[in-house]
Amino acid sequence: MDFELDDHAAALLEAAGAALDAEATPALIRAAWSAQDGREQVRKVWATLADLGVVGALVPEDAGGLGLDIGQVVPLLERTGYVGLPVPAVETIAFTAPLLAAAGHPALTDVLAGRCLVTVSAADGRQVPYGQQADLIVLPTAASGPRTPVTSGWGSGPRERSGWGGKVPATGWGGPSGWGGQPGW
């Protein structure tokens, strides 16, 4: 096996590392765990990473991503985790962005732009890493496969979603009408 990064993946890792070094300071990470302004700053760092293409690293090019394979992305995930950026990076980059792309889901545009944080729950739906920070949570169901609930964090109520069919309930399910009439999956 060849574990060497190709030029594109190496350049992405270098650019993301520089952005994380400059913006994801220890002071920011500490502030993000206790203050709203810290969480807003973390969102800005996430948007910077999205602008670099980090969020869409595993998404096929024809869906707006970079089309890298998992072997090329693992060092990027490791680097993001190293700084302790409190976002669902692995959940978004490795799972939900490629899943949304495969489904042709309209939320993909906002996810790739860094405007939407997505996480994945455990099989029982009770464990939700970064559930309070996530805008969307993918919950697995035994009968029909994964479904995307449209949320704006636990208990925060409806939130305006431009281009996503208006207001959505904090616990509403995406599907046939949950995303502006887009077909469910």
Wavefront OBJ file of the C-alpha trace (Angstrom):
o trace
v 0.000 0.000 0.000
v 1.087 3.539 -0.719
v 0.381 5.891 2.182
v 2.006 8.935 0.612
v -0.325 11.851 -0.024
v -0.754 13.009 -3.591
v 0.038 16.652 -4.366
v -3.586 17.788 -4.068
v -4.130 16.139 -0.668
v -0.757 17.386 0.619
v -1.596 20.955 -0.430
v -5.002 20.719 1.272
v -3.420 19.383 4.461
v -0.838 22.186 4.446
v -3.458 24.899 3.833
v -5.826 23.499 6.474
v -2.960 23.176 8.952
v -1.961 26.802 8.406
v -5.563 27.966 8.853
v -5.964 25.898 12.024
v -2.660 27.170 13.429
v -3.661 30.772 12.756
v -7.319 30.656 13.789
v -7.949 27.702 16.126
v -5.892 28.977 19.037
v -6.068 27.363 22.479
v -7.825 30.503 23.759
v -10.511 30.124 21.076
v -10.997 26.449 21.848
v -11.396 27.192 25.574
v -13.819 30.040 24.872
v -15.912 27.871 22.568
v -16.817 25.488 25.370
v -18.326 28.180 27.569
v -19.301 31.264 25.579
v -21.561 31.951 22.608
v -19.021 34.302 21.019
v -16.437 31.499 21.154
v -18.835 29.160 19.340
v -19.418 31.826 16.698
v -15.653 32.116 16.194
v -15.417 28.330 15.840
v -18.070 28.554 13.116
v -15.849 31.071 11.317
v -12.895 28.680 11.509
v -15.129 25.903 10.135
v -16.217 28.194 7.282
v -12.545 28.876 6.511
v -11.861 25.137 6.356
v -14.904 24.706 4.126
v -13.626 27.438 1.798
v -10.401 25.451 1.456
v -12.399 22.346 0.467
v -11.875 20.379 3.682
v -15.570 19.655 4.245
v -15.987 18.281 0.733
v -12.765 16.311 0.654
v -14.574 12.955 0.259
v -17.442 14.289 -1.838
v -17.162 13.469 -5.562
v -16.033 16.327 -7.771
v -19.262 16.283 -9.784
v -21.152 16.989 -6.525
v -18.942 19.961 -5.615
v -16.267 18.203 -3.568
v -12.628 17.333 -4.065
v -13.115 13.625 -4.758
v -10.287 12.413 -2.508
v -10.275 8.927 -0.999
v -10.289 8.151 2.715
v -6.555 7.398 2.768
v -5.889 10.938 1.561
v -8.243 12.460 4.144
v -7.205 10.685 7.361
v -4.212 13.016 7.983
v -6.553 15.974 7.509
v -9.004 14.570 10.065
v -6.129 13.898 12.438
v -4.869 17.480 12.086
v -8.339 18.896 12.712
v -8.713 16.716 15.803
v -5.278 17.655 17.083
v -6.281 21.284 17.637
v -9.479 20.224 19.421
v -11.801 22.271 17.234
v -15.201 21.562 18.816
v -17.096 20.663 15.662
v -18.273 17.341 14.253
v -15.393 17.220 11.765
v -15.171 13.448 11.292
v -18.950 13.119 11.306
v -19.333 15.806 8.643
v -16.297 15.172 6.444
v -16.202 11.364 6.495
v -19.867 10.462 6.832
v -22.558 13.035 6.226
v -21.099 15.114 3.375
v -20.530 12.017 1.187
v -23.925 10.645 2.274
v -25.727 13.868 1.373
v -23.893 13.930 -1.961
v -24.893 10.349 -2.761
v -28.501 11.167 -1.918
v -28.497 14.405 -3.906
v -29.724 16.130 -0.748
v -30.257 19.913 -0.994
v -28.484 20.497 2.348
v -25.161 19.540 0.726
v -24.593 23.061 -0.598
v -24.743 24.590 2.881
v -22.673 21.781 4.378
v -19.904 22.231 1.791
v -19.966 26.000 2.314
v -19.500 25.566 6.058
v -22.861 27.170 6.889
v -24.275 23.937 8.284
v -22.723 21.575 10.838
v -23.908 17.980 10.626
v -23.366 15.143 13.047
v -24.291 11.474 13.240
v -25.916 9.848 16.237
v -25.232 6.433 17.686
v -27.456 3.565 16.588
v -29.890 4.092 19.459
v -30.220 7.823 18.740
v -29.351 8.772 22.323
v -25.669 9.570 21.877
v -25.227 12.586 19.619
v -21.678 13.952 19.495
v -21.781 17.732 19.097
v -25.569 17.614 19.191
v -25.820 21.095 20.666
v -23.604 22.606 17.973
v -25.042 20.716 14.996
v -27.611 22.149 12.642
v -28.497 18.705 11.289
v -28.295 15.267 12.839
v -28.331 12.044 10.836
v -30.077 9.295 12.750
v -29.935 5.687 11.574
v -33.170 3.739 11.488
v -33.392 -0.021 11.157
v -36.394 -0.030 8.834
v -35.572 2.597 6.260
v -31.879 3.413 6.525
v -30.515 6.808 7.489
v -32.840 9.786 7.642
v -31.931 13.389 8.277
v -33.809 15.183 11.031
v -33.828 18.902 10.551
v -32.726 20.445 13.816
v -31.302 23.645 15.123
v -29.791 22.174 18.266
v -31.513 20.569 21.211
v -34.505 22.523 22.382
v -33.682 25.727 20.566
v -36.941 25.781 18.621
v -37.563 26.616 14.964
v -34.882 28.404 13.013
v -35.156 30.257 9.735
v -33.475 28.320 6.912
v -33.057 30.316 3.757
v -33.607 28.087 0.747
v -34.593 25.113 2.881
v -38.350 25.619 2.898
v -38.560 28.292 5.602
v -38.872 27.525 9.289
v -38.398 23.964 10.410
v -39.178 22.515 13.818
v -36.227 21.677 16.043
v -37.238 18.040 16.068
v -38.800 17.748 12.604
v -37.696 15.087 10.153
v -36.301 15.863 6.742
v -37.832 13.870 3.967
v -40.583 14.375 1.419
v -41.575 17.831 2.652
v -38.859 18.629 5.203
v -36.546 20.154 2.594
v -38.766 22.388 0.510
v -40.599 19.522 -1.172
v -37.501 17.576 -2.114
v -38.019 13.820 -2.308
v -37.073 11.811 0.755
v -34.390 9.169 0.787
l 1 2 3 4 5 6 7 8 9 10 11 12 13 14 15 16 17 18 19 20 21 22 23 24 25 26 27 28 29 30 31 32 33 34 35 36 37 38 39 40 41 42 43 44 45 46 47 48 49 50 51 52 53 54 55 56 57 58 59 60 61 62 63 64 65 66 67 68 69 70 71 72 73 74 75 76 77 78 79 80 81 82 83 84 85 86 87 88 89 90 91 92 93 94 95 96 97 98 99 100 101 102 103 104 105 106 107 108 109 110 111 112 113 114 115 116 117 118 119 120 121 122 123 124 125 126 127 128 129 130 131 132 133 134 135 136 137 138 139 140 141 142 143 144 145 146 147 148 149 150 151 152 153 154 155 156 157 158 159 160 161 162 163 164 165 166 167 168 169 170 171 172 173 174 175 176 177 178 179 180 181 182 183 184 185
